[in-house]
Amino acid sequence: MRAQSAARSVGTSYAVFLGRLIGSTASPGLYRVRADTLPAADAGPVPTDVLALPGAPTPLGETIEEFESYAANRVDAVAVVADLVGASARTALFVLDSGDTIVP
């Protein structure tokens, strides 16, 4: 499985990025990987956390359409602006602590 990624944001311990499988026509998902250590050359794939995916419900009950912007800070919190479907507001801001995800 190969993935492509777009822009990224780096906190103290994690890098956050938008990515999708190569050949996919779906909007990119938001992912997080450890960025405070360099894996060995013979190490396998780096564990990747899914923070949120388009089409997934949010804690507010709406569905994520796509991501407008995101940024990580020095304590690995991530701010995410997402477009929503089925909501009274078109856009929402989510702030995630270092271990949180938007999608349960």
Phi, psi and omega in degrees: 000123178246146181233157173241149180229158179255221181298164179218164176225134185246126172266204179286316185246343187231152168250136179246137182209157170269136180206162175207160177294140178299132182093349180284144176259358179290155174297150182295150173264167181256125186232163179222137175228155175296138180230009183261359176223153178257120181293154176296154182300330181263009180290153177283196180301145179284132177301135183235129176267136173271118176274320181191149179231145175300142180090350181275148176288153176258169175298343179276351180099349178274176179247140178283128175268306177197171183256131179274312180200166178199157178203142175255151178244186187289350174252018175066019170283150181234129173259131183230129171254122184233142171279140184242157175240138177079024181240160175288334175252143181283331185227145178224153176252126176245137175242123185247132170288173189302331181256003185275161170225158175284318184265123181293000000 
